Amino acid sequence: MQYEARLAVVEGGNMRNAIPREAWAILTVPADCQEDIEKLASEYADLFNEEYKATENPIKVNTQVVSLPDGLIPEEIQDDFVNAVTGCPNGVFRFIPDIPSVVETSTNLSIIKANATQIEVKCLLRSSVDSKKEELASMMESVFALAGAKVEFTGGYSGWNPNLKSPILKTMSEVYKAKFDKAAEIKVIHAGLECGILGAVEPRLDMVSFGPTIRHPHSPDEKVNIPSVQKFWDFLVATLEAIPTK
């Protein structure tokens, strides 16, 4: 690594289904490189804020002197770890061919916990098409296997393809129009939903996902618009009343 830097600890992220917003590391450098490292961190802060000013500003990159760590990640493992994280797919992998504005398959590098004795990296893969998720999983496995890591896949769930001819979608669109005097906005989004899990068990289910307005989900800033909860409930009740009973 540059400046003869050695890693002791790296931690970032705390939820597998969220994009991490903070990370920190402890590294050692020769004493005469301290000012160079501090300058480099400041330059990266300026660079990141310029690159992401439309969505993420301000980004903070802070440095401080801490006590010398008890141990370091072995150098050969450190290099493989850095290379694997750098090469790990992260973000959008593929858009839905029939709806090019909507993401079909993606992954996010969610959690990193590394120290002198153990390194753990967690990612979450999402896709409305199982075969593309498997392709992405194979790619990610290759990256980390080449670095000598043990790779495990757990907690997966099936995708849920949009069905614009859904009977319940048609019913709910009609109910929404009648109740609120405007057309419902029908959207396909990229997210992990329980509908995929339920649909894998019973493929014949006809499903939609709807609810109150939520902002900044899966983050410390998550919040719900309270008036929208009542609207959601009224809509749900009206929909149930409109569904024919056998």
Stockholm file with secondary structure:
# STOCKHOLM 1.0

chainA/1-246         MQYEARLAVVEGGNMRNAIPREAWAILTVPADCQEDIEKLASEYADLFNEEYKATENPIKVNTQVVSLPDGLIPEEIQDDFVNAVTGCPNGVFRFIPDIPSVVETSTNLSIIKANATQIEVKCLLRSSVDSKKEELASMMESVFALAGAKVEFTGGYSGWNPNLKSPILKTMSEVYKAKFDKAAEIKVIHAGLECGILGAVEPRLDMVSFGPTIRHPHSPDEKVNIPSVQKFWDFLVATLEAIPTK
#=GR chainA/1-246 SS CGGGCEEEEEEECSCTTSCCCCEEEEEECCGGGHHHHHHHHHHHHHHHHHHTTTTTCCCCCCCCCCCCCSCCCCHHHHHHHHHHHHHSCCEEEEEETTEEEEEEEEEEEEEEEECSSCEEEEEEEEESSHHHHHHHHHHHHHHHHHTTCCCCCCSCCCCCCCCTTCHHHHHHHHHHHHHHSSCCCCCCCCCCCHHHHHHHHCTTCCCCCCCSCEESTTSTTCEECHHHHHHHHHHHHHHHHHSCCC
#=GC SS_cons         CGGGCEEEEEEECSCTTSCCCCEEEEEECCGGGHHHHHHHHHHHHHHHHHHTTTTTCCCCCCCCCCCCCSCCCCHHHHHHHHHHHHHSCCEEEEEETTEEEEEEEEEEEEEEEECSSCEEEEEEEEESSHHHHHHHHHHHHHHHHHTTCCCCCCSCCCCCCCCTTCHHHHHHHHHHHHHHSSCCCCCCCCCCCHHHHHHHHCTTCCCCCCCSCEESTTSTTCEECHHHHHHHHHHHHHHHHHSCCC
//
